[in-house]
Amino acid sequence: MLRSVGQTRVTGSGEDSRAAELRAAVSRLRRELAGHPAEFPDRGIAEDELAVLAAMVAAGDPEIRRMRRSLLLIAGAIGSVSALGPALLVLRKAVDLFGEVPPQRGV
C-alpha cells in the first residue's frame, strides 16, 4: 500500500517504506514492459530510465529531481501503450511519496 506522508520503516527491514514502494513499482513496470509483446520506438528509453530508478533506490539516496525526470521520460516513452498504464500510475505514486522537487536557488 502506498503511503502519502513521512518516512516510515518497513517492519523488520530497516528500509524506508518509500524506497520499498519505489522498488516494487519499478520492478512491476519492468516485468510488464518485458512481457509486453509489441515493440514500440521508445521502449529502450523506458527500459533505461527504469534502470536509472532501480539504481537510485538500490543506492539508498534517490534524488527527487532526477526521479521526476525519469518518470516523465518513462511516461512519454510508454504513454501510448494503455496496457502499461496501471503500472505507470503505481510508479508515479511511488515517486510522489518522495515529495515535491525543491525550488532552485537563484532562478
Sequence and secondary structure as in RCSB ss.txt:
>XXXX:A:sequence
MLRSVGQTRVTGSGEDSRAAELRAAVSRLRRELAGHPAEFPDRGIAEDELAVLAAMVAAGDPEIRRMRRSLLLIA
GAIGSVSALGPALLVLRKAVDLFGEVPPQRGV
>XXXX:A:secstr
    SS  B TTT  BHHHHHHHHHHHHHHHHHHH     TTHHHHHHHHHHHHHHHHHT   HHHHHHHHHHHH
HHHTT GGGHHHHHHHHHHHHTT      TT 
